[in-house]
């Protein structure tokens, strides 16, 4: 019989007081989340994983990250909102 895989799903919409500010902080946060739920980051030869980008376009400032894990993915996006 095949391997017994465990799948976990969560979607969060939140307003936070102290969001991550840099790409490095976001990557560290994502790897911490993946580790905390006992998932494994996929080893993709020749590719960076996770990948992240910080948008500086006025009105759309924020960061996006995608991480491929062995059983699925983690996707993240935030918008910088004042007040």
SELOKE-538849 format. One record per residue: residue number from 1; x, z, y of N, C-alpha, C in turn. Coordinates in pm, 1 decimal, padded with zeros to 6 digits. Example, Ala and Ser with C-alpha at 12.3 -4.5 7.8 and 13.67 -1.06 7.14 Angstrom:
# SELOKE-538849
+-----+----------+----------+----------+----------+----------+----------+----------+----------+----------+
|   k |       nu |       nw |       nv |      cau |      caw |      cav |       cu |       cw |       cv |
+-----+----------+----------+----------+----------+----------+----------+----------+----------+----------+
|   1 |  01319.0 |  00780.0 | -00569.0 |  01230.0 |  00780.0 | -00450.0 |  01320.0 |  00780.0 | -00330.0 |
|   2 |  01285.0 |  00708.0 | -00225.0 |  01367.0 |  00714.0 | -00106.0 |  01290.0 |  00787.0 |  00003.0 |
+-----+----------+----------+----------+----------+----------+----------+----------+----------+----------+
# end
This chain:
# SELOKE-538849
+-----+----------+----------+----------+----------+----------+----------+----------+----------+----------+
|   k |       nu |       nw |       nv |      cau |      caw |      cav |       cu |       cw |       cv |
+-----+----------+----------+----------+----------+----------+----------+----------+----------+----------+
|   1 |  00083.9 |  00000.0 | -00118.0 |  00000.0 |  00000.0 |  00000.0 |  00088.4 |  00000.0 |  00124.3 |
|   2 |  00036.4 | -00045.2 |  00237.3 |  00110.4 | -00057.2 |  00362.2 |  00139.6 |  00077.1 |  00427.5 |
|   3 |  00213.0 |  00069.6 |  00535.2 |  00250.2 |  00187.7 |  00612.7 |  00127.3 |  00241.3 |  00685.6 |
|   4 |  00114.9 |  00372.4 |  00691.2 |  00004.1 |  00435.6 |  00762.8 |  00042.2 |  00448.4 |  00910.2 |
|   5 | -00010.7 |  00360.2 |  00993.7 |  00021.1 |  00360.1 |  01136.1 | -00077.8 |  00445.6 |  01213.5 |
|   6 | -00028.7 |  00508.1 |  01318.8 | -00114.3 |  00588.3 |  01405.4 | -00123.6 |  00519.3 |  01540.8 |
|   7 | -00245.8 |  00493.1 |  01587.3 | -00267.7 |  00427.5 |  01715.2 | -00328.2 |  00527.5 |  01813.0 |
|   8 | -00281.6 |  00522.7 |  01937.0 | -00331.7 |  00612.3 |  02040.6 | -00366.5 |  00529.1 |  02162.8 |
|   9 | -00479.4 |  00561.8 |  02225.8 | -00523.5 |  00486.8 |  02342.7 | -00563.3 |  00584.9 |  02451.9 |
|  10 | -00523.2 |  00554.5 |  02574.0 | -00563.2 |  00635.4 |  02688.7 | -00560.8 |  00546.8 |  02812.3 |
|  11 | -00658.0 |  00565.3 |  02897.9 | -00660.0 |  00497.2 |  03026.3 | -00683.3 |  00604.2 |  03131.7 |
|  12 | -00601.8 |  00601.9 |  03236.0 | -00610.6 |  00704.7 |  03339.9 | -00620.1 |  00637.9 |  03475.8 |
|  13 | -00712.1 |  00685.2 |  03556.7 | -00718.5 |  00646.2 |  03697.5 | -00708.3 |  00776.3 |  03775.0 |
|  14 | -00607.3 |  00786.6 |  03860.9 | -00581.6 |  00915.2 |  03924.9 | -00526.7 |  00897.7 |  04065.3 |
|  15 | -00544.6 |  01000.3 |  04143.8 | -00478.3 |  01013.0 |  04273.0 | -00380.6 |  01128.3 |  04255.6 |
|  16 | -00252.3 |  01103.5 |  04281.8 | -00150.9 |  01205.1 |  04258.4 | -00080.2 |  01243.4 |  04387.7 |
|  17 | -00037.8 |  01368.5 |  04393.6 |  00029.4 |  01419.9 |  04513.7 |  00176.0 |  01382.2 |  04518.7 |
|  18 |  00242.1 |  01377.0 |  04404.9 |  00385.9 |  01349.4 |  04399.7 |  00414.9 |  01234.9 |  04302.9 |
|  19 |  00380.3 |  01111.9 |  04340.9 |  00404.3 |  00999.4 |  04250.5 |  00552.9 |  00967.6 |  04238.2 |
|  20 |  00587.7 |  00896.5 |  04132.2 |  00725.2 |  00849.2 |  04119.8 |  00752.3 |  00754.9 |  04236.5 |
|  21 |  00877.8 |  00752.6 |  04281.9 |  00911.8 |  00673.5 |  04400.5 |  01004.3 |  00556.4 |  04371.8 |
|  22 |  01076.2 |  00561.8 |  04259.0 |  01174.6 |  00456.9 |  04230.6 |  01150.8 |  00396.4 |  04092.5 |
|  23 |  01207.0 |  00278.7 |  04073.2 |  01199.8 |  00212.1 |  03942.6 |  01262.7 |  00299.7 |  03834.4 |
|  24 |  01377.5 |  00360.9 |  03863.9 |  01443.2 |  00446.3 |  03764.0 |  01355.4 |  00564.9 |  03725.6 |
|  25 |  01289.0 |  00627.1 |  03823.3 |  01197.8 |  00737.9 |  03792.6 |  01081.4 |  00690.4 |  03707.5 |
|  26 |  01028.0 |  00572.9 |  03739.4 |  00915.2 |  00518.8 |  03663.4 |  00955.3 |  00488.1 |  03519.5 |
|  27 |  01073.0 |  00428.6 |  03500.8 |  01119.3 |  00399.9 |  03364.3 |  01139.8 |  00529.1 |  03285.4 |
|  28 |  01199.8 |  00629.5 |  03348.8 |  01220.3 |  00758.4 |  03281.0 |  01086.5 |  00821.2 |  03245.2 |
|  29 |  00989.3 |  00815.3 |  03336.3 |  00855.9 |  00870.7 |  03310.1 |  00793.3 |  00799.4 |  03190.3 |
|  30 |  00800.8 |  00665.2 |  03187.7 |  00737.6 |  00590.8 |  03078.3 |  00800.4 |  00624.1 |  02944.0 |
|  31 |  00932.5 |  00635.3 |  02940.3 |  00998.9 |  00671.1 |  02815.0 |  00961.7 |  00812.4 |  02771.4 |
|  32 |  00941.8 |  00902.7 |  02868.6 |  00896.3 |  01038.2 |  02836.7 |  00756.9 |  01039.3 |  02777.0 |
|  33 |  00667.6 |  00958.5 |  02833.6 |  00530.3 |  00948.4 |  02779.6 |  00534.0 |  00893.5 |  02637.6 |
|  34 |  00609.2 |  00787.6 |  02616.4 |  00618.7 |  00727.0 |  02483.0 |  00672.3 |  00828.0 |  02382.5 |
|  35 |  00773.8 |  00902.5 |  02420.7 |  00830.3 |  01005.0 |  02333.1 |  00730.9 |  01118.3 |  02307.8 |
|  36 |  00659.3 |  01159.7 |  02412.4 |  00565.6 |  01272.5 |  02400.7 |  00452.3 |  01245.7 |  02301.7 |
|  37 |  00414.4 |  01119.9 |  02287.3 |  00307.2 |  01086.7 |  02192.3 |  00362.0 |  01031.0 |  02060.4 |
|  38 |  00492.2 |  01053.9 |  02039.4 |  00558.4 |  01016.0 |  01914.3 |  00549.7 |  00867.5 |  01881.1 |
|  39 |  00553.9 |  00784.6 |  01984.6 |  00560.8 |  00640.6 |  01963.3 |  00706.4 |  00597.7 |  01978.2 |
|  40 |  00736.4 |  00473.4 |  01943.1 |  00874.2 |  00424.6 |  01948.1 |  00882.4 |  00298.1 |  02032.3 |
|  41 |  00977.2 |  00298.2 |  02126.6 |  01001.3 |  00180.7 |  02209.4 |  01054.9 |  00069.5 |  02119.4 |
|  42 |  01005.9 | -00052.3 |  02136.8 |  01051.2 | -00164.4 |  02055.3 |  01190.0 | -00209.9 |  02099.7 |
|  43 |  01274.7 | -00237.8 |  02004.2 |  01407.4 | -00291.2 |  02032.8 |  01395.2 | -00443.0 |  02032.2 |
|  44 |  01402.1 | -00501.7 |  02151.2 |  01385.6 | -00646.0 |  02165.2 |  01521.7 | -00704.9 |  02200.7 |
|  45 |  01588.1 | -00768.7 |  02105.7 |  01722.8 | -00820.9 |  02130.8 |  01727.1 | -00912.4 |  02253.8 |
|  46 |  01822.4 | -00884.1 |  02341.7 |  01841.9 | -00966.7 |  02459.8 |  01742.4 | -00944.1 |  02572.5 |
|  47 |  01652.3 | -00848.4 |  02557.1 |  01550.0 | -00822.4 |  02658.5 |  01555.3 | -00678.2 |  02704.6 |
|  48 |  01518.6 | -00654.3 |  02830.5 |  01505.9 | -00518.5 |  02882.4 |  01368.9 | -00465.5 |  02843.1 |
|  49 |  01361.9 | -00339.6 |  02808.2 |  01235.2 | -00277.6 |  02770.1 |  01246.9 | -00128.2 |  02797.1 |
|  50 |  01171.1 | -00073.0 |  02888.2 |  01064.1 | -00134.0 |  02965.3 |  01116.6 | -00218.1 |  03082.0 |
|  51 |  01026.1 | -00299.0 |  03137.7 |  01058.8 | -00372.6 |  03258.9 |  00968.5 | -00321.4 |  03371.6 |
|  52 |  01021.2 | -00321.3 |  03492.9 |  00944.3 | -00270.7 |  03606.2 |  00980.2 | -00347.6 |  03731.6 |
|  53 |  00887.9 | -00347.2 |  03826.5 |  00904.4 | -00417.3 |  03953.2 |  00837.3 | -00336.9 |  04063.1 |
|  54 |  00898.6 | -00334.9 |  04179.7 |  00841.8 | -00265.6 |  04295.8 |  00802.5 | -00369.5 |  04399.4 |
|  55 |  00673.7 | -00376.3 |  04430.0 |  00620.9 | -00472.0 |  04526.5 |  00628.4 | -00411.4 |  04666.6 |
|  56 |  00680.7 | -00486.6 |  04759.7 |  00691.4 | -00441.6 |  04898.9 |  00600.4 | -00522.0 |  04992.2 |
|  57 |  00511.0 | -00602.4 |  04939.3 |  00421.2 | -00683.4 |  05020.9 |  00324.4 | -00590.3 |  05094.9 |
|  58 |  00318.7 | -00597.8 |  05227.4 |  00229.6 | -00509.4 |  05303.7 |  00085.5 | -00515.5 |  05253.1 |
|  59 |  00028.4 | -00399.5 |  05231.1 | -00107.8 | -00389.4 |  05179.0 | -00115.3 | -00389.3 |  05027.5 |
|  60 | -00005.5 | -00420.8 |  04961.3 | -00003.8 | -00422.4 |  04814.4 |  00118.3 | -00349.0 |  04760.7 |
|  61 |  00174.4 | -00257.0 |  04840.1 |  00293.2 | -00183.9 |  04796.8 |  00262.6 | -00101.6 |  04672.6 |
|  62 |  00354.4 | -00107.1 |  04577.9 |  00337.4 | -00028.8 |  04456.0 |  00433.0 | -00075.6 |  04348.5 |
|  63 |  00422.6 | -00012.7 |  04233.0 |  00510.8 | -00045.9 |  04121.1 |  00429.6 | -00082.8 |  03997.5 |
|  64 |  00487.8 | -00170.7 |  03917.7 |  00429.1 | -00214.2 |  03791.6 |  00534.2 | -00199.5 |  03682.7 |
|  65 |  00491.0 | -00154.1 |  03566.7 |  00580.8 | -00138.9 |  03452.4 |  00507.7 | -00179.8 |  03326.0 |
|  66 |  00581.3 | -00244.4 |  03236.0 |  00529.7 | -00274.9 |  03102.5 |  00637.5 | -00236.1 |  03002.2 |
|  67 |  00596.4 | -00163.9 |  02898.4 |  00686.2 | -00126.3 |  02790.2 |  00622.9 | -00170.7 |  02658.6 |
|  68 |  00700.8 | -00237.5 |  02576.8 |  00653.9 | -00277.2 |  02444.2 |  00693.0 | -00166.1 |  02348.1 |
|  69 |  00594.1 | -00112.0 |  02276.7 |  00621.9 | -00012.5 |  02173.9 |  00592.5 | -00075.6 |  02038.4 |
|  70 |  00636.6 | -00012.3 |  01933.0 |  00625.4 | -00072.9 |  01800.0 |  00482.1 | -00101.0 |  01758.1 |
|  71 |  00386.4 | -00024.7 |  01809.6 |  00247.2 | -00043.3 |  01768.3 |  00157.8 | -00100.4 |  01876.9 |
|  72 |  00210.7 | -00121.6 |  01999.9 |  00125.8 | -00171.9 |  02107.3 |  00207.6 | -00187.9 |  02234.7 |
|  73 |  00156.5 | -00131.5 |  02344.5 |  00226.1 | -00139.6 |  02471.9 |  00182.5 | -00026.2 |  02564.0 |
|  74 |  00260.2 | -00006.4 |  02669.9 |  00224.1 |  00084.5 |  02777.3 |  00230.0 |  00000.8 |  02904.2 |
|  75 |  00123.0 |  00001.8 |  02981.2 |  00119.7 | -00071.2 |  03107.5 |  00084.7 |  00026.6 |  03218.3 |
|  76 |  00149.5 |  00008.1 |  03333.6 |  00133.0 |  00100.4 |  03445.9 |  00133.2 |  00020.0 |  03575.2 |
|  77 |  00046.4 |  00056.5 |  03667.4 |  00051.4 |  00001.2 |  03802.3 |  00001.8 |  00106.6 |  03900.0 |
|  78 |  00069.4 |  00114.2 |  04013.7 |  00021.6 |  00204.9 |  04118.6 |  00020.6 |  00130.7 |  04250.9 |
|  79 | -00056.5 |  00183.7 |  04343.6 | -00058.4 |  00134.9 |  04480.2 | -00022.5 |  00250.0 |  04570.3 |
|  80 |  00059.6 |  00221.3 |  04667.1 |  00100.7 |  00322.3 |  04764.7 | -00012.5 |  00335.0 |  04866.7 |
|  81 | -00072.8 |  00452.6 |  04872.8 | -00182.4 |  00476.4 |  04965.7 | -00146.6 |  00598.0 |  05050.5 |
|  82 | -00156.3 |  00580.5 |  05179.9 | -00130.6 |  00693.2 |  05270.0 | -00254.5 |  00779.6 |  05279.2 |
|  83 | -00231.4 |  00910.1 |  05305.3 | -00339.0 |  01009.6 |  05318.1 | -00395.3 |  01039.1 |  05182.3 |
+-----+----------+----------+----------+----------+----------+----------+----------+----------+----------+
# end
